[in-house]
Amino acid sequence: MRARIFQPARTAMSSGQAKTKHWVLEYAPSDAKEVDPLMGWTSSGDTQSQVRLSFDSKADAVAYASEHGIDAIVQDPKTRGFNIRAGGYAENFSPDRKGPWTH
């Protein structure tokens, strides 16, 4: 059984860091998904693909996977640099601006 261990990224609709501090173990799908010809719903016989386990740290997730014999791939998160300007947001409204402020 294959799985991946990762730290989820923040949602595109939020600038906050909620739900990004924990680590997730997610199983890889073992069966292909099928489309029901009558209703058009997507289905699969693989119930493990619905399981997502949360852990407080990467070490806990790796220990769980090795204890239960799960072949897990660990994906480290990509860190993002800070976007800090010298004057900050107030720089937009400074009377000492070099050029005119336009939209």
LOSE-324259 format. One record per atom (N, C-alpha, C, CB): residue number from 1; residue in three letters; atom name; z, x, y. Coordinates in Angstrom, 2 decimals, decimal comma, always signed. Last residue first. Glycine has a CB too. Layout:
// residues N
{rec NUM "Ala" "CA" {Z X Y}}
...
// end
This chain:
// residues 103
{rec 103 "His" "N" {-10,80 -3,49 +53,84}}
{rec 103 "His" "CA" {-10,62 -4,04 +52,49}}
{rec 103 "His" "C" {-11,69 -3,45 +51,65}}
{rec 103 "His" "CB" {-10,66 -5,60 +52,46}}
{rec 102 "Thr" "N" {-9,60 -0,82 +55,88}}
{rec 102 "Thr" "CA" {-10,55 -1,86 +55,52}}
{rec 102 "Thr" "C" {-10,24 -2,37 +54,13}}
{rec 102 "Thr" "CB" {-11,99 -1,34 +55,59}}
{rec 101 "Trp" "N" {-8,31 +0,88 +58,53}}
{rec 101 "Trp" "CA" {-7,94 +0,25 +57,27}}
{rec 101 "Trp" "C" {-8,91 -0,89 +56,99}}
{rec 101 "Trp" "CB" {-6,47 -0,26 +57,31}}
{rec 100 "Pro" "N" {-9,85 +3,82 +59,86}}
{rec 100 "Pro" "CA" {-9,52 +2,39 +59,94}}
{rec 100 "Pro" "C" {-9,21 +1,84 +58,55}}
{rec 100 "Pro" "CB" {-10,68 +1,60 +60,59}}
{rec 99 "Gly" "N" {-8,15 +7,01 +59,40}}
{rec 99 "Gly" "CA" {-9,33 +6,15 +59,50}}
{rec 99 "Gly" "C" {-8,92 +4,69 +59,57}}
{rec 99 "Gly" "CB" {-10,27 +6,37 +58,32}}
{rec 98 "Lys" "N" {-5,58 +8,08 +59,59}}
{rec 98 "Lys" "CA" {-6,72 +8,88 +60,05}}
{rec 98 "Lys" "C" {-7,97 +8,00 +60,26}}
{rec 98 "Lys" "CB" {-7,01 +10,01 +59,04}}
{rec 97 "Arg" "N" {-2,64 +6,45 +60,78}}
{rec 97 "Arg" "CA" {-3,74 +6,55 +59,80}}
{rec 97 "Arg" "C" {-4,91 +7,30 +60,42}}
{rec 97 "Arg" "CB" {-4,19 +5,14 +59,31}}
{rec 96 "Asp" "N" {-0,26 +6,02 +62,12}}
{rec 96 "Asp" "CA" {-0,87 +7,35 +62,19}}
{rec 96 "Asp" "C" {-2,01 +7,53 +61,18}}
{rec 96 "Asp" "CB" {+0,20 +8,42 +61,94}}
{rec 95 "Pro" "N" {+0,88 +3,60 +61,57}}
{rec 95 "Pro" "CA" {+0,07 +3,69 +62,79}}
{rec 95 "Pro" "C" {-0,64 +5,05 +62,93}}
{rec 95 "Pro" "CB" {+0,95 +3,45 +64,02}}
{rec 94 "Ser" "N" {+0,69 +2,47 +58,17}}
{rec 94 "Ser" "CA" {+1,15 +3,47 +59,11}}
{rec 94 "Ser" "C" {+0,28 +3,49 +60,37}}
{rec 94 "Ser" "CB" {+1,17 +4,85 +58,45}}
{rec 93 "Phe" "N" {+0,12 +0,88 +56,05}}
{rec 93 "Phe" "CA" {+0,34 +0,23 +57,33}}
{rec 93 "Phe" "C" {+0,83 +1,19 +58,41}}
{rec 93 "Phe" "CB" {+1,33 -0,88 +57,16}}
{rec 92 "Asn" "N" {-0,07 +2,50 +53,79}}
{rec 92 "Asn" "CA" {-1,19 +1,60 +54,11}}
{rec 92 "Asn" "C" {-1,08 +1,03 +55,52}}
{rec 92 "Asn" "CB" {-1,26 +0,47 +53,10}}
{rec 91 "Glu" "N" {+2,40 +3,68 +53,49}}
{rec 91 "Glu" "CA" {+1,33 +4,50 +54,06}}
{rec 91 "Glu" "C" {+0,12 +3,63 +54,46}}
{rec 91 "Glu" "CB" {+0,89 +5,59 +53,06}}
{rec 90 "Ala" "N" {+3,99 +2,03 +52,04}}
{rec 90 "Ala" "CA" {+4,09 +1,93 +53,49}}
{rec 90 "Ala" "C" {+3,00 +2,74 +54,19}}
{rec 90 "Ala" "CB" {+5,46 +2,40 +53,95}}
{rec 89 "Tyr" "N" {+3,66 +2,87 +49,43}}
{rec 89 "Tyr" "CA" {+2,96 +1,66 +49,86}}
{rec 89 "Tyr" "C" {+2,96 +1,54 +51,39}}
{rec 89 "Tyr" "CB" {+3,60 +0,42 +49,23}}
{rec 88 "Gly" "N" {+3,70 +6,47 +49,81}}
{rec 88 "Gly" "CA" {+3,98 +5,23 +49,11}}
{rec 88 "Gly" "C" {+3,18 +4,07 +49,68}}
{rec 88 "Gly" "CB" {+5,45 +4,92 +49,18}}
{rec 87 "Gly" "N" {+3,19 +8,97 +50,80}}
{rec 87 "Gly" "CA" {+3,78 +7,99 +51,71}}
{rec 87 "Gly" "C" {+4,15 +6,69 +51,04}}
{rec 87 "Gly" "CB" {+2,85 +7,71 +52,82}}
{rec 86 "Ala" "N" {+2,28 +10,25 +48,41}}
{rec 86 "Ala" "CA" {+3,25 +10,89 +49,31}}
{rec 86 "Ala" "C" {+3,95 +9,87 +50,21}}
{rec 86 "Ala" "CB" {+2,55 +11,95 +50,17}}
{rec 85 "Arg" "N" {+2,26 +8,32 +45,38}}
{rec 85 "Arg" "CA" {+1,61 +8,85 +46,59}}
{rec 85 "Arg" "C" {+2,68 +9,38 +47,52}}
{rec 85 "Arg" "CB" {+0,74 +7,75 +47,29}}
{rec 84 "Ile" "N" {+2,22 +8,37 +41,95}}
{rec 84 "Ile" "CA" {+3,09 +8,42 +43,12}}
{rec 84 "Ile" "C" {+2,33 +9,05 +44,28}}
{rec 84 "Ile" "CB" {+4,39 +9,22 +42,82}}
{rec 83 "Asn" "N" {+1,89 +7,42 +39,05}}
{rec 83 "Asn" "CA" {+0,98 +7,31 +40,18}}
{rec 83 "Asn" "C" {+1,83 +7,23 +41,45}}
{rec 83 "Asn" "CB" {+0,04 +6,05 +40,03}}
{rec 82 "Phe" "N" {+2,65 +9,32 +36,14}}
{rec 82 "Phe" "CA" {+3,08 +8,50 +37,25}}
{rec 82 "Phe" "C" {+2,05 +8,53 +38,37}}
{rec 82 "Phe" "CB" {+4,44 +8,97 +37,77}}
{rec 81 "Gly" "N" {+0,87 +9,13 +33,01}}
{rec 81 "Gly" "CA" {+1,42 +9,84 +34,15}}
{rec 81 "Gly" "C" {+1,79 +8,88 +35,27}}
{rec 81 "Gly" "CB" {+0,43 +10,87 +34,65}}
{rec 80 "Arg" "N" {+1,70 +8,02 +29,79}}
{rec 80 "Arg" "CA" {+0,96 +7,77 +31,02}}
{rec 80 "Arg" "C" {+1,65 +8,49 +32,17}}
{rec 80 "Arg" "CB" {+0,86 +6,24 +31,31}}
{rec 79 "Thr" "N" {+1,24 +9,03 +26,42}}
{rec 79 "Thr" "CA" {+2,07 +8,88 +27,61}}
{rec 79 "Thr" "C" {+1,19 +8,74 +28,84}}
{rec 79 "Thr" "CB" {+3,02 +10,07 +27,76}}
{rec 78 "Lys" "N" {+0,46 +7,39 +23,52}}
{rec 78 "Lys" "CA" {-0,10 +8,20 +24,59}}
{rec 78 "Lys" "C" {+0,74 +7,96 +25,84}}
{rec 78 "Lys" "CB" {-1,62 +7,87 +24,84}}
{rec 77 "Pro" "N" {+2,54 +7,50 +20,56}}
{rec 77 "Pro" "CA" {+1,99 +6,84 +21,76}}
{rec 77 "Pro" "C" {+1,42 +7,84 +22,75}}
{rec 77 "Pro" "CB" {+3,07 +5,99 +22,44}}
{rec 76 "Asp" "N" {+1,47 +8,45 +17,27}}
{rec 76 "Asp" "CA" {+2,32 +8,68 +18,43}}
{rec 76 "Asp" "C" {+1,70 +8,04 +19,67}}
{rec 76 "Asp" "CB" {+2,54 +10,19 +18,66}}
{rec 75 "Gln" "N" {+1,30 +6,95 +14,31}}
{rec 75 "Gln" "CA" {+0,48 +7,12 +15,50}}
{rec 75 "Gln" "C" {+1,43 +7,26 +16,69}}
{rec 75 "Gln" "CB" {-0,51 +5,92 +15,71}}
{rec 74 "Val" "N" {+1,56 +7,68 +10,94}}
{rec 74 "Val" "CA" {+2,31 +7,58 +12,19}}
{rec 74 "Val" "C" {+1,37 +7,88 +13,36}}
{rec 74 "Val" "CB" {+3,54 +8,55 +12,20}}
{rec 73 "Ile" "N" {+0,90 +5,92 +8,06}}
{rec 73 "Ile" "CA" {+0,31 +6,84 +9,04}}
{rec 73 "Ile" "C" {+1,05 +6,61 +10,36}}
{rec 73 "Ile" "CB" {-1,26 +6,60 +9,20}}
{rec 72 "Ala" "N" {+2,34 +5,58 +4,83}}
{rec 72 "Ala" "CA" {+2,29 +5,22 +6,25}}
{rec 72 "Ala" "C" {+1,68 +6,34 +7,08}}
{rec 72 "Ala" "CB" {+3,70 +4,89 +6,76}}
{rec 71 "Asp" "N" {+2,64 +4,26 +1,89}}
{rec 71 "Asp" "CA" {+1,82 +5,33 +2,47}}
{rec 71 "Asp" "C" {+1,58 +4,98 +3,94}}
{rec 71 "Asp" "CB" {+0,45 +5,50 +1,69}}
{rec 70 "Ile" "N" {+5,80 +3,50 +0,67}}
{rec 70 "Ile" "CA" {+4,67 +3,01 +1,48}}
{rec 70 "Ile" "C" {+3,95 +4,21 +2,08}}
{rec 70 "Ile" "CB" {+5,16 +2,02 +2,60}}
{rec 69 "Gly" "N" {+8,19 +3,66 -0,79}}
{rec 69 "Gly" "CA" {+6,94 +4,15 -1,35}}
{rec 69 "Gly" "C" {+5,70 +3,65 -0,63}}
{rec 69 "Gly" "CB" {+6,86 +3,77 -2,78}}
{rec 68 "His" "N" {+10,59 +3,09 +0,39}}
{rec 68 "His" "CA" {+9,93 +2,02 -0,35}}
{rec 68 "His" "C" {+8,56 +2,41 -0,89}}
{rec 68 "His" "CB" {+9,80 +0,82 +0,52}}
{rec 67 "Glu" "N" {+11,23 +5,48 +1,66}}
{rec 67 "Glu" "CA" {+12,18 +4,91 +0,70}}
{rec 67 "Glu" "C" {+11,53 +3,84 -0,18}}
{rec 67 "Glu" "CB" {+13,37 +4,30 +1,44}}
{rec 66 "Ser" "N" {+9,14 +5,82 +3,46}}
{rec 66 "Ser" "CA" {+9,27 +6,77 +2,34}}
{rec 66 "Ser" "C" {+10,21 +6,23 +1,27}}
{rec 66 "Ser" "CB" {+9,78 +8,12 +2,85}}
{rec 65 "Ala" "N" {+9,63 +3,64 +5,19}}
{rec 65 "Ala" "CA" {+8,37 +3,76 +4,47}}
{rec 65 "Ala" "C" {+8,48 +4,70 +3,28}}
{rec 65 "Ala" "CB" {+7,27 +4,24 +5,41}}
{rec 64 "Tyr" "N" {+12,19 +4,28 +6,18}}
{rec 64 "Tyr" "CA" {+11,97 +3,03 +5,44}}
{rec 64 "Tyr" "C" {+10,70 +3,12 +4,61}}
{rec 64 "Tyr" "CB" {+11,88 +1,83 +6,41}}
{rec 63 "Ala" "N" {+11,62 +6,68 +7,53}}
{rec 63 "Ala" "CA" {+12,57 +6,66 +6,41}}
{rec 63 "Ala" "C" {+12,40 +5,41 +5,56}}
{rec 63 "Ala" "CB" {+14,01 +6,75 +6,93}}
{rec 62 "Val" "N" {+9,92 +5,76 +9,52}}
{rec 62 "Val" "CA" {+9,41 +6,71 +8,52}}
{rec 62 "Val" "C" {+10,32 +6,74 +7,30}}
{rec 62 "Val" "CB" {+9,29 +8,13 +9,13}}
{rec 61 "Ala" "N" {+11,71 +4,13 +10,94}}
{rec 61 "Ala" "CA" {+10,50 +3,55 +10,36}}
{rec 61 "Ala" "C" {+9,93 +4,46 +9,27}}
{rec 61 "Ala" "CB" {+9,45 +3,30 +11,43}}
{rec 60 "Asp" "N" {+13,64 +5,99 +11,80}}
{rec 60 "Asp" "CA" {+14,02 +4,86 +10,95}}
{rec 60 "Asp" "C" {+12,82 +4,26 +10,24}}
{rec 60 "Asp" "CB" {+14,72 +3,79 +11,77}}
{rec 59 "Ala" "N" {+12,09 +7,65 +13,43}}
{rec 59 "Ala" "CA" {+12,70 +8,20 +12,22}}
{rec 59 "Ala" "C" {+13,13 +7,09 +11,26}}
{rec 59 "Ala" "CB" {+13,91 +9,07 +12,59}}
{rec 58 "Lys" "N" {+11,48 +6,02 +15,56}}
{rec 58 "Lys" "CA" {+10,41 +6,45 +14,68}}
{rec 58 "Lys" "C" {+10,96 +6,97 +13,37}}
{rec 58 "Lys" "CB" {+9,55 +7,52 +15,36}}
{rec 57 "Ser" "N" {+13,87 +3,33 +16,04}}
{rec 57 "Ser" "CA" {+13,34 +4,68 +16,27}}
{rec 57 "Ser" "C" {+12,23 +4,99 +15,26}}
{rec 57 "Ser" "CB" {+14,48 +5,72 +16,16}}
{rec 56 "Asp" "N" {+14,29 +0,64 +15,52}}
{rec 56 "Asp" "CA" {+14,77 +1,19 +16,79}}
{rec 56 "Asp" "C" {+14,21 +2,58 +17,08}}
{rec 56 "Asp" "CB" {+16,28 +1,26 +16,77}}
{rec 55 "Phe" "N" {+11,62 -1,39 +14,23}}
{rec 55 "Phe" "CA" {+12,68 -0,39 +14,06}}
{rec 55 "Phe" "C" {+13,06 +0,16 +15,42}}
{rec 55 "Phe" "CB" {+12,21 +0,76 +13,11}}
{rec 54 "Ser" "N" {+10,10 -4,24 +12,73}}
{rec 54 "Ser" "CA" {+10,48 -3,50 +13,93}}
{rec 54 "Ser" "C" {+11,65 -2,57 +13,63}}
{rec 54 "Ser" "CB" {+10,86 -4,47 +15,08}}
{rec 53 "Leu" "N" {+7,30 -5,14 +10,79}}
{rec 53 "Leu" "CA" {+8,71 -4,77 +10,80}}
{rec 53 "Leu" "C" {+9,01 -3,93 +12,03}}
{rec 53 "Leu" "CB" {+9,08 -3,99 +9,51}}
{rec 52 "Arg" "N" {+5,20 -7,67 +10,06}}
{rec 52 "Arg" "CA" {+5,42 -6,63 +11,07}}
{rec 52 "Arg" "C" {+6,91 -6,35 +11,13}}
{rec 52 "Arg" "CB" {+4,87 -7,05 +12,49}}
{rec 51 "Val" "N" {+2,96 -9,24 +7,90}}
{rec 51 "Val" "CA" {+4,30 -8,65 +8,05}}
{rec 51 "Val" "C" {+4,28 -7,56 +9,10}}
{rec 51 "Val" "CB" {+4,80 -8,09 +6,71}}
{rec 50 "Gln" "N" {+0,44 -10,07 +7,33}}
{rec 50 "Gln" "CA" {+1,20 -10,88 +8,29}}
{rec 50 "Gln" "C" {+2,56 -10,28 +8,62}}
{rec 50 "Gln" "CB" {+1,38 -12,28 +7,75}}
{rec 49 "Ser" "N" {-0,51 -8,54 +5,32}}
{rec 49 "Ser" "CA" {-1,05 -8,26 +6,65}}
{rec 49 "Ser" "C" {-0,35 -9,08 +7,73}}
{rec 49 "Ser" "CB" {-2,54 -8,55 +6,68}}
{rec 48 "Gln" "N" {+0,54 -9,58 +3,00}}
{rec 48 "Gln" "CA" {+1,21 -8,43 +3,59}}
{rec 48 "Gln" "C" {+0,71 -8,13 +5,00}}
{rec 48 "Gln" "CB" {+1,03 -7,21 +2,71}}
{rec 47 "Thr" "N" {-1,13 -11,53 +2,01}}
{rec 47 "Thr" "CA" {+0,02 -11,97 +2,81}}
{rec 47 "Thr" "C" {+0,75 -10,80 +3,47}}
{rec 47 "Thr" "CB" {+1,00 -12,75 +1,94}}
{rec 46 "Asp" "N" {-4,39 -12,04 +1,46}}
{rec 46 "Asp" "CA" {-3,47 -10,93 +1,68}}
{rec 46 "Asp" "C" {-2,32 -11,37 +2,58}}
{rec 46 "Asp" "CB" {-4,21 -9,72 +2,31}}
{rec 45 "Gly" "N" {-6,30 -13,88 +1,36}}
{rec 45 "Gly" "CA" {-5,26 -13,98 +0,34}}
{rec 45 "Gly" "C" {-4,21 -12,90 +0,50}}
{rec 45 "Gly" "CB" {-5,88 -13,89 -1,03}}
{rec 44 "Ser" "N" {-7,37 -15,41 +4,39}}
{rec 44 "Ser" "CA" {-7,29 -14,26 +3,52}}
{rec 44 "Ser" "C" {-6,18 -14,50 +2,50}}
{rec 44 "Ser" "CB" {-7,05 -12,96 +4,32}}
{rec 43 "Ser" "N" {-9,54 -17,02 +6,79}}
{rec 43 "Ser" "CA" {-8,40 -16,96 +5,88}}
{rec 43 "Ser" "C" {-8,49 -15,70 +5,03}}
{rec 43 "Ser" "CB" {-8,35 -18,21 +4,98}}
{rec 42 "Thr" "N" {-10,65 -18,78 +9,57}}
{rec 42 "Thr" "CA" {-10,61 -17,48 +8,91}}
{rec 42 "Thr" "C" {-9,37 -17,44 +8,04}}
{rec 42 "Thr" "CB" {-10,62 -16,32 +9,95}}
{rec 41 "Trp" "N" {-12,39 -21,89 +9,64}}
{rec 41 "Trp" "CA" {-11,18 -21,10 +9,81}}
{rec 41 "Trp" "C" {-11,30 -19,79 +9,06}}
{rec 41 "Trp" "CB" {-9,95 -21,88 +9,32}}
{rec 40 "Gly" "N" {-14,44 -23,64 +9,28}}
{rec 40 "Gly" "CA" {-14,72 -22,46 +10,08}}
{rec 40 "Gly" "C" {-13,50 -21,60 +10,33}}
{rec 40 "Gly" "CB" {-15,32 -22,86 +11,37}}
{rec 39 "Met" "N" {-14,40 -25,90 +7,69}}
{rec 39 "Met" "CA" {-13,68 -25,93 +8,96}}
{rec 39 "Met" "C" {-13,98 -24,74 +9,87}}
{rec 39 "Met" "CB" {-12,20 -25,99 +8,70}}
{rec 38 "Leu" "N" {-16,28 -25,25 +5,58}}
{rec 38 "Leu" "CA" {-16,14 -26,59 +6,12}}
{rec 38 "Leu" "C" {-15,54 -26,59 +7,52}}
{rec 38 "Leu" "CB" {-15,28 -27,43 +5,20}}
{rec 37 "Pro" "N" {-16,20 -22,53 +4,88}}
{rec 37 "Pro" "CA" {-17,47 -23,13 +5,29}}
{rec 37 "Pro" "C" {-17,33 -24,51 +5,93}}
{rec 37 "Pro" "CB" {-18,37 -23,24 +4,11}}
{rec 36 "Asp" "N" {-13,94 -20,15 +6,11}}
{rec 36 "Asp" "CA" {-14,05 -21,41 +5,38}}
{rec 36 "Asp" "C" {-15,32 -22,13 +5,82}}
{rec 36 "Asp" "CB" {-12,80 -22,31 +5,62}}
{rec 35 "Val" "N" {-14,43 -16,77 +5,81}}
{rec 35 "Val" "CA" {-14,58 -17,91 +6,70}}
{rec 35 "Val" "C" {-14,78 -19,16 +5,85}}
{rec 35 "Val" "CB" {-15,79 -17,71 +7,69}}
{rec 34 "Glu" "N" {-12,11 -14,20 +4,90}}
{rec 34 "Glu" "CA" {-13,21 -15,10 +4,57}}
{rec 34 "Glu" "C" {-13,24 -16,24 +5,57}}
{rec 34 "Glu" "CB" {-13,07 -15,64 +3,12}}
{rec 33 "Lys" "N" {-11,30 -10,72 +5,09}}
{rec 33 "Lys" "CA" {-11,09 -12,10 +5,52}}
{rec 33 "Lys" "C" {-12,34 -12,92 +5,23}}
{rec 33 "Lys" "CB" {-10,74 -12,17 +7,03}}
{rec 32 "Ala" "N" {-10,63 -8,49 +2,37}}
{rec 32 "Ala" "CA" {-11,47 -8,92 +3,50}}
{rec 32 "Ala" "C" {-11,16 -10,37 +3,84}}
{rec 32 "Ala" "CB" {-12,97 -8,74 +3,17}}
{rec 31 "Asp" "N" {-7,45 -7,01 +1,67}}
{rec 31 "Asp" "CA" {-8,57 -7,88 +1,33}}
{rec 31 "Asp" "C" {-9,36 -8,22 +2,58}}
{rec 31 "Asp" "CB" {-8,09 -9,16 +0,62}}
{rec 30 "Ser" "N" {-5,60 -5,42 +2,92}}
{rec 30 "Ser" "CA" {-6,17 -4,93 +1,66}}
{rec 30 "Ser" "C" {-7,36 -5,76 +1,21}}
{rec 30 "Ser" "CB" {-5,10 -4,91 +0,57}}
{rec 29 "Pro" "N" {-4,75 -4,36 +6,19}}
{rec 29 "Pro" "CA" {-5,29 -5,42 +5,32}}
{rec 29 "Pro" "C" {-5,92 -4,82 +4,06}}
{rec 29 "Pro" "CB" {-6,32 -6,27 +6,08}}
{rec 28 "Ala" "N" {-1,74 -2,46 +6,55}}
{rec 28 "Ala" "CA" {-3,20 -2,53 +6,69}}
{rec 28 "Ala" "C" {-3,73 -3,64 +5,77}}
{rec 28 "Ala" "CB" {-3,88 -1,15 +6,36}}
{rec 27 "Tyr" "N" {+1,34 -3,42 +8,04}}
{rec 27 "Tyr" "CA" {+0,54 -3,16 +6,86}}
{rec 27 "Tyr" "C" {-0,95 -3,29 +7,18}}
{rec 27 "Tyr" "CB" {+0,93 -4,11 +5,72}}
{rec 26 "Glu" "N" {+3,32 -1,81 +10,40}}
{rec 26 "Glu" "CA" {+2,36 -2,89 +10,18}}
{rec 26 "Glu" "C" {+1,47 -2,52 +9,01}}
{rec 26 "Glu" "CB" {+1,52 -3,18 +11,46}}
{rec 25 "Leu" "N" {+6,20 -1,14 +12,04}}
{rec 25 "Leu" "CA" {+5,49 -0,81 +10,81}}
{rec 25 "Leu" "C" {+4,63 -2,02 +10,48}}
{rec 25 "Leu" "CB" {+6,47 -0,45 +9,62}}
{rec 24 "Val" "N" {+7,01 -0,11 +15,31}}
{rec 24 "Val" "CA" {+6,55 -1,18 +14,44}}
{rec 24 "Val" "C" {+5,86 -0,58 +13,21}}
{rec 24 "Val" "CB" {+5,60 -2,14 +15,20}}
{rec 23 "Trp" "N" {+9,71 +0,67 +17,51}}
{rec 23 "Trp" "CA" {+8,60 +1,12 +16,67}}
{rec 23 "Trp" "C" {+8,28 +0,02 +15,66}}
{rec 23 "Trp" "CB" {+8,94 +2,47 +15,95}}
{rec 22 "His" "N" {+10,60 -0,13 +20,95}}
{rec 22 "His" "CA" {+10,82 -0,09 +19,51}}
{rec 22 "His" "C" {+9,56 +0,37 +18,78}}
{rec 22 "His" "CB" {+11,27 -1,47 +19,00}}
{rec 21 "Lys" "N" {+9,77 -0,27 +23,58}}
{rec 21 "Lys" "CA" {+10,74 +0,77 +23,23}}
{rec 21 "Lys" "C" {+10,97 +0,88 +21,73}}
{rec 21 "Lys" "CB" {+12,04 +0,50 +23,91}}
{rec 20 "Thr" "N" {+8,27 -2,35 +24,43}}
{rec 20 "Thr" "CA" {+7,56 -1,11 +24,14}}
{rec 20 "Thr" "C" {+8,50 +0,00 +23,70}}
{rec 20 "Thr" "CB" {+6,77 -0,66 +25,35}}
{rec 19 "Lys" "N" {+9,35 -4,71 +25,42}}
{rec 19 "Lys" "CA" {+8,84 -4,69 +24,04}}
{rec 19 "Lys" "C" {+8,04 -3,44 +23,72}}
{rec 19 "Lys" "CB" {+7,99 -5,90 +23,79}}
{rec 18 "Ala" "N" {+8,64 -4,00 +28,83}}
{rec 18 "Ala" "CA" {+9,33 -4,80 +27,82}}
{rec 18 "Ala" "C" {+8,60 -4,72 +26,48}}
{rec 18 "Ala" "CB" {+9,44 -6,27 +28,27}}
{rec 17 "Gln" "N" {+7,79 -2,65 +31,07}}
{rec 17 "Gln" "CA" {+7,84 -1,90 +29,82}}
{rec 17 "Gln" "C" {+8,56 -2,67 +28,72}}
{rec 17 "Gln" "CB" {+8,52 -0,56 +30,05}}
{rec 16 "Gly" "N" {+5,48 -4,27 +33,39}}
{rec 16 "Gly" "CA" {+6,79 -3,86 +32,88}}
{rec 16 "Gly" "C" {+6,68 -3,15 +31,54}}
{rec 16 "Gly" "CB" {+7,69 -5,06 +32,75}}
{rec 15 "Ser" "N" {+3,18 -5,36 +34,12}}
{rec 15 "Ser" "CA" {+3,35 -3,97 +34,53}}
{rec 15 "Ser" "C" {+4,68 -3,42 +34,02}}
{rec 15 "Ser" "CB" {+3,28 -3,84 +36,05}}
{rec 14 "Ser" "N" {+1,08 -7,46 +32,15}}
{rec 14 "Ser" "CA" {+2,39 -7,10 +32,67}}
{rec 14 "Ser" "C" {+2,41 -5,63 +33,09}}
{rec 14 "Ser" "CB" {+3,47 -7,36 +31,62}}
{rec 13 "Met" "N" {-1,23 -8,01 +30,87}}
{rec 13 "Met" "CA" {-0,82 -8,97 +31,89}}
{rec 13 "Met" "C" {+0,50 -8,58 +32,55}}
{rec 13 "Met" "CB" {-0,71 -10,35 +31,29}}
{rec 12 "Ala" "N" {-1,53 -6,22 +28,85}}
{rec 12 "Ala" "CA" {-2,39 -6,05 +30,00}}
{rec 12 "Ala" "C" {-1,98 -6,96 +31,15}}
{rec 12 "Ala" "CB" {-3,84 -6,31 +29,62}}
{rec 11 "Thr" "N" {+1,62 -5,09 +27,51}}
{rec 11 "Thr" "CA" {+0,51 -6,03 +27,57}}
{rec 11 "Thr" "C" {-0,29 -5,80 +28,85}}
{rec 11 "Thr" "CB" {+1,02 -7,49 +27,51}}
{rec 10 "Arg" "N" {+2,29 -1,74 +26,40}}
{rec 10 "Arg" "CA" {+2,61 -2,92 +27,20}}
{rec 10 "Arg" "C" {+1,39 -3,83 +27,26}}
{rec 10 "Arg" "CB" {+3,06 -2,52 +28,62}}
{rec 9 "Ala" "N" {+1,99 -0,81 +22,92}}
{rec 9 "Ala" "CA" {+1,74 -0,60 +24,34}}
{rec 9 "Ala" "C" {+2,13 -1,87 +25,10}}
{rec 9 "Ala" "CB" {+0,25 -0,23 +24,61}}
{rec 8 "Pro" "N" {+4,26 -0,06 +20,22}}
{rec 8 "Pro" "CA" {+3,30 -0,92 +20,90}}
{rec 8 "Pro" "C" {+3,19 -0,62 +22,39}}
{rec 8 "Pro" "CB" {+3,68 -2,36 +20,71}}
{rec 7 "Gln" "N" {+4,17 +2,69 +18,22}}
{rec 7 "Gln" "CA" {+4,98 +2,12 +19,29}}
{rec 7 "Gln" "C" {+4,03 +1,27 +20,14}}
{rec 7 "Gln" "CB" {+5,68 +3,25 +20,16}}
{rec 6 "Phe" "N" {+3,68 +2,63 +14,65}}
{rec 6 "Phe" "CA" {+3,27 +2,89 +16,02}}
{rec 6 "Phe" "C" {+4,27 +2,28 +16,98}}
{rec 6 "Phe" "CB" {+1,86 +2,34 +16,28}}
{rec 5 "Ile" "N" {+2,57 +3,16 +11,46}}
{rec 5 "Ile" "CA" {+3,78 +3,11 +12,27}}
{rec 5 "Ile" "C" {+3,37 +3,50 +13,68}}
{rec 5 "Ile" "CB" {+4,91 +4,06 +11,71}}
{rec 4 "Arg" "N" {+0,72 +1,44 +8,99}}
{rec 4 "Arg" "CA" {+0,76 +2,35 +10,13}}
{rec 4 "Arg" "C" {+2,03 +2,10 +10,91}}
{rec 4 "Arg" "CB" {-0,48 +2,16 +11,04}}
{rec 3 "Ala" "N" {+0,05 +1,49 +5,44}}
{rec 3 "Ala" "CA" {+0,61 +0,91 +6,65}}
{rec 3 "Ala" "C" {+0,48 +1,91 +7,78}}
{rec 3 "Ala" "CB" {+2,09 +0,48 +6,45}}
{rec 2 "Arg" "N" {-0,94 +0,66 +2,12}}
{rec 2 "Arg" "CA" {-1,06 +1,48 +3,32}}
{rec 2 "Arg" "C" {-0,50 +0,73 +4,51}}
{rec 2 "Arg" "CB" {-2,53 +1,87 +3,58}}
{rec 1 "Met" "N" {+0,00 +0,84 -1,17}}
{rec 1 "Met" "CA" {+0,00 +0,00 +0,00}}
{rec 1 "Met" "C" {+0,00 +0,90 +1,25}}
{rec 1 "Met" "CB" {+1,23 -0,96 -0,01}}
// end
